[in-house]
Amino acid sequence: MGDRSPKSVQKQASQKQARTNTSNNKKQQLANSQADARNKAAGGKKK
């Protein structure tokens, strides 16, 4: 069985949050790069 001490639970929670943050950052970078590509294709027009 796994360790259920408060320290272990906190460590697992922080690791899960770190994975989530990493995933979200990668998704945001992809979205930004796609938006940049669209802007360049449209002639770089910004309002």
Stockholm file with secondary structure:
# STOCKHOLM 1.0

chainA/1-47         MGDRSPKSVQKQASQKQARTNTSNNKKQQLANSQADARNKAAGGKKK
#=GR chainA/1-47 SS CCCCCHHHHHHHHHHHHHHHHHHHHHHHHHHHHHHHHHHHHTTSCCC
#=GC SS_cons        CCCCCHHHHHHHHHHHHHHHHHHHHHHHHHHHHHHHHHHHHTTSCCC
//
